[in-house]
Amino acid sequence: MNSKYVLLGGLYFVQGMPYGLQSGLLPIYLRSVGLSFSKISLAKMLYLPWILKMLWAPLVDQYRTKQTWLVLSMSGLVLACLACATMSPETNFLPVAAMLLLMNFFASVQDIAVDGVAIGLLWQDEIGYGNTIQVVAYKLGSMLAGGGLLTLMHLLGWGVLFLLLAIIYLLAILYVWSAPELQLTLGRPSQDGQPRTRTFNPWRILQELLRVPGTLWTTGFVLLYKLGEQGTTTMFPLFLLDHGFSTQQLGFWNGVVAMVFSITGSSLGGQLMSKQRQPLSLLKALLLLRFCSLNLQTFLVFIYDDGVSLFKGAAILSICVQHFIGGLITTLAFSIMMQCTQRADGSIQTCISQFKSSNLQRHFASSHAHMDQEFPQGSELCTLKMKTLKNQTDVEAQVFTRFANRSQTVTLGSSYVAWHIAHVKKPYSEGELIKMCLTDVISILSPENKNLQKKISGL
């Protein structure tokens, strides 16, 4: 496998662990040790750094290198995990919550840096594979932390769990520190060779985004939808925990199996988007399906009986269906957000320009490394070289231009023949009609061949 894919897969994998830990493992574990629903619901405030990450995104983008930010962010995650390992949430809820808030802050910094690395490493034809690796690796990391570790929680315990996470982050730091692929993104200058200006203003970008048509509607929809989704995906497993399910069972069914259904739904959503370019109509149908399935899940809560195995099977099926539909809707919601972003002004769509610039610079540095030494800028050798390259480009362009012109004239000639047939309403075998069609076709395809035109006229 391509080494850059391995690097990105590893980075997105460790990036998904904090989300899986706090969305899958933490609520169930806190409920199993006796914490109230009020404290568990307050844990959702720990996601605040992800909402505010645009405030420090310019700092990560313009100062230091992505490798430096990755090492710093994952070092912070190691320290936060070690601190959590020394405390118990039953007796130290607020200090543990503070450490988890720090974990989310460092994870948001890591997210910005990893996206920057992906932009710098991937070529245009590699973006599709890179996005696939991003989604799958992130959800696999979330599945490990939210489902796999929860399944083994009764054997590991709280302290050992965070020690394992700290070890994983340490291994990731060593890999990032020694990864040769990251050297391609270090110290890259701007296109004109000058340092990049650091005038990035997040408040101006927010104002510009709010002026884009559809931004407020999209933002409101995403906030409302994610609020409901987080409520259902979090509270229903807690309901099952209070009605006979063990943490191991929930870790397997809700953390592992359901995540597989979510990945399948996301993949299917991508396939549907490639065939249907209007996501809004499909999104409406899926939201209606989600609403119906949620009603069935709510009905199941009211009639649930701990002693009937049929209800347990229905609960597991409900979880899997919810994650599958959720994966579909998430992909379509991202598509709608992307369409909204494409309507924004080009001055705030910096990722595309940075991507094209980095690809061009990387190609020049790898394939034409000695160009400056052999043809110094401003010299006569450089001028002659540029003229030669321009002439070669013009010759190559003529091949495509000649083919395009021929295709256009053939299409025009065919249109004239079709018009004559439709206009005179006679069979094509009639002599006068054939002569008329040939005259027009020759005048279009070969206007300079006067002899051929005279022969056709004399028939």
N, C-alpha and C positions, 0 to 999 in steps of 0.2 A: 504493500500500500504506500501511496505517496506520503513522505515524511511530514509535509505540512498538514495533511489531513489528520495524521496521528496527533500532531501537536494541538490542532484546534479541537479535535475530539476529546483529548485529555483535559484541556482548559475548560471547555463547556461542561464536561462531566463533573469536575470539582465545583464549577459554578452553580450547578443545579442542586448540590447537596444541602446548602442552607435552606432553600425553599422547601425541599422535601422534608427536611428535619422539622421545620416550623409549621408546615401545612398538614403533614401526615402523622409524624411521630408525636410532636409536642402536645397537641390537644388531647389525644388518646391517653398519653402517659400522664398528663396532669389530672385528667379525670379519674384515671385508675388509682392515683394516690390520694384522691379525695378532695381535690380543689373544686371550687364552685364554678358554675357556668359563667358567672360574672368575671372572675379572674381569667378564665380561658378566653372569653370574648375580648378582654382588654389586651390579650396577647396579639391581636390583629393590628394594634397600633405599632407593633414592631416593624411593620412593612413601610413605615414612613420614609426611611432613606431612599427607597426605590421611587417614591413619588417626587422627592426633592433632588434626585441625582443630577438633573440638568443644571443645578447651581454649581456643582463642582466638575461637571463634564468638561468645560473649557480648560480648567486647570490640568486635568489628566491629558487632554488632547494637545496642549501647546507647551507644556513644561515637562522636562525630563523625557525619558524614553518609555515606550510601552513595557519593555522588559523590567525597568525600574519600578513602575507602578504595579506590575503583576507581583513582583517579589515583595514590595511593601504591603500590598493588600492581603496577600496570602500569609505573610508574617503576622499581620494583625489578626487574621482568622485563627492562626495557631495559638496566639496568646489568649484570644477570647475563648477558644475551646479548652485550653489548660485552666483558665479561670473557672469556667463552668464545671470542669471535672472536680474542682475542690469544694463545690457548693451543692446544696440540695434544694430543689425548687419547693419542697414542702415547707422548709423552714427559712429559706432565703429567696423568696419569690422575687422581690424587687431587684436585688443584685443580679440574680440570674436573668431577669428581664433586661437589665441594663447591658449585660454581656451579649445577649441575643440581639439587642438593638445595634450594638457595635458590630456584630457579625454581619448584619444586614447592610450596614454602612460600608464595611470593607468589601462585601460581596458586590455592592453596586459599583464601587470603584473598579473592581475586577471586571465586571461586565463591560464597562466603558473601554477598559484597556484591551480586553479580548476582542471586542468588535473592531477596535482600531487595528489590531494585529491581523484580523481576517481581511480587512480592507487592503492592508498592505501586502499580504501574501498571495491572495487569490487573483488569478487572471479572470478575464471576462467569461470564458467558457467553463470556469470552475466554480462560479457562484452558485449554481444549482446544487452541485455536490456539497459545497460548503454549507448552504442553508439546511440541507438534509442532515448533515453531520451535527449542525448546531441543535436542531430540534431533538433528534434522537439521543445525542449524548447528554443534553441537558435533562431530558426526561429519564434517562437511565440513572444519572446521578441523583435525581429526585427520588427515583424508585428505590435506589440503594439506601438512602438516608431515611426516607419516609416509610418504606415497607420492609426492606430486608433487615435493617437494624431493629425495627420495632418487633419483628418476628423473633429476634434473638435477644430482646430486651430482658427477658426473665433470666437469661443466662449471663448477660454482660453486666447489667446494672448501669446507672446513670454515669458514674465516674469513668468506667472503662469505655463506655460509648464515646464520650468526648475525647478520651485519650486516643482512640482509634481514628477519630476524625482529625485530630492534630497530627498524627503520623501520616495520614493521607496527604494533608496539606504540606507537610515537610517534604515528602517525596515529590510533590508537584513543584515546590520551590526549587529543589535540586534539578529537576528536569528543565524548568524554565531557565534557570541560570546557565545551563550547559547547552541549550537548544541552539544549533547553528542556524536554524531558519529565522530566528529572531534577529540575527545580525543584519538581515536584509532591511529591517525596519528601523535600524538605529541611525540617528543623525541624518536622516534624509532631508536634503535642502529643498527649497521651493524650485519651481520650474526655471526661474531666472537666476538661480544660484545664490540668491540672497536669503537671509534668515526670514522665517515667517513672522509677520507682524502679529502682535498679541493684543489685538483690539476686539476680541470676541466678547460680545455683550449678551448674556443669556436673557436679560430683561427685554432687549430689543427683539430677540428671536421670538420670545413668548408673545409680544405684541403683534409681530408679523403673522405668527401662526393663527392667532385669534381672528385676524382679518380674512383668513382663507375661507372661502365658502364651504360650509359643511363641517367646520372644525368643532363648533360648539355642540352641534347635534351628535357628532361622532363621539366626542368626549363624554357627553352626558349618557349616551347609550352604553359605552364601555364601562363607565363607573357604575351605572345601575345594574348592568348585567353581571359584572364581576362581584358586586355586592351580594346579589342573589346566589350566584354560583358558589362563592366562598361560604355562604351560610348553609347551603344544602350539602356541599361536599364535606363540611366540617361537622355539622350538628348531627346528621344522620348516623355516621359511625359512632358518635358519642351516645346516641340513643341505643344503638345495638350493644355498646359496651355495658350500658345499664340493664340490658335485658338478655344476658346470658352469653354473649360473645366474649372470648378472651382477647387479650392484646395480641397474642400470637396469631389468632385467626384473623383479626382485623388487619394486622400487618401483612398477612399473605393476600387476603382477598381485596382489601381496600388499597394497599400500598403496592402490591406487585401485579396481581391479575388485572385490577382496574386500570393501572397505568399502561399495561399492554393494550387494553381496549382504547385508551386515550391516544396512544401513539398510532394505532390503526385508524382511528377516526381522523386524526390530523393528516395522515397520509392519504386517506380517501378524499378528504377535503381539498388537498392539493390537486388530485386527479380531476375532481369535479370542476375546480376552478380553471384547469387547462382546457376543458371542453365548453364551459359556460362562462363567458366573460362578464356577465351581469350578476355579481354576487348578492345583490340586495334582495332579489326575488327568491333566490334559494335560501338566503338567510331567514326570510320571513317564514318559509315553510318549516325550517329547522327549529326556529323559535317556538312555533306553534306545537311542534312535536315535543320539544323540551317542556313546554307548559303542561301538555297532557301527561307526560311521564312523571312530572313533579306532582301532579294531582294524584296519580296512582300511588306514588311514594307516600304522599301525605295520608291517603286513605289506608295504606298499609300500616302507618304509625298508629292509627286509631284502632285497628282491628288486630294488631300484633299480639300473638300468644307465645310466650317463651317456651311452652312445652310442646309445640307443634313444629315438627321439622320442616313442613311445607312452607311455613312462614320464613324460616331461615333461608331456604333456597330462594324464595321470592325476594328477600332483602338483598342477597348476594347478586341476583340477576338485576335488581334495580340499580345497585351501585355500578355494575358493569355498563348498563345501558346509559346511565347518566354520564359516565366518563367518555363513552364512545360518542354520544351526541355533543358533549362538551368539546371534544377534540375537533369535531367537524365545525362547530360554531367558532371556535378560536381561530382556525385557519381562515374562515370567511371574514371574520372581524378584522384580522390583520390585513386582508386584501382591501377591505373598505378603507382602513386607515391609510394604506399605501396610496390608494386612489386619491384620497383627500390630500396627502402630502404632495402628490404630483401636481396639484393645482397651486401649490405654494410658489412664491417668488424664487427664482434661481439663486438669489443671494443667500438664502438660508438652506439651500439643499447642497451642503458642502461635501457630503460623503461621495457623491458621484464624481465631482471634479477632483477630489483628492484621490479617488480610486483610479481615474484615467491618468492623472499625473504620475502616480506611483508606478503604474504599469509601464508608461513610456520611459520613465527614468530607469526602471529596473531592466527593461529591454536594452536601452542604450549602454548601461553599465556592464551588462553581461555579454552582449554581442558586439559592441563597438568600444571596448575599453581603451584602445590605443588611438582612437580617432583624434583626440586633442594633441597627442604628441606627433602623429604623422601629418596632420593638417591643422596647424595652429590657426586659431581664429584671427581673421583679418589679413592673412597671408594670401599670396597669389595662388599657392597650392590649394588652399581652402576654397577660393573662388572657383577655380577650375573643377574641383571635385564636386561642388554644389551644382555647377552647370551640367556636368556629366550625369549626376544623379537625376537632375530634373529632366534631361533628355530621355533617360531610360524610363522614367515614370511616364512621360508623354507617350512614348512608343507603346508601353504596356497598356496605357489607358485607351489608345486607339483601337486595340483589339475589342475591348468591351463596347466602345462607342460605335464601331462598325457593326458589331452584332446587334446592338440596340436599334440602330438606324434601319438595318435590314428587317428586323422583326416589325418595326413600326410601319414600313412601307408595305410589307406583305399583309399586315392587318388592314391597312387602308385599302389595298387592292381588293381584298376579300369583302370588305364592307361595300365597295362600289358594285361588285358583282351581285351581292345579296340584295342591294337596293334596286338594281335593274330588274332582277327576277321578280321582286315583290311589286315593282311599279308597273311593268308591262303585263303581268299576270299571264304569262305564256310559258310553255315548256322550254327548258334550257336547250333542247335539241334544235330549235328554230335558228336558221342561218343568220338572220339580221340581229337577233339577240346575242348570238355567239360573237358576231363581229363587233357589236357595240361593247360587249364585256372585254374582249381582247384589246380593243383600242384603249380603253381606260386603264386596263392593267399594265399594258406596255408603256403608256405615258407616265405611270406612277413608278414602275419598277426600273424602267430604263429610258428616262426622258431624253438622254443624249443620243439614242439609237434612232435616228430619223429614217434610215433605210427600212428598218423593220416596221416602223409605223406606216410608211408608204405602202409596203407589201400588204399589210392588214387592211388598209383603206381600199386597195385595189381588188380585194377579193369579191 
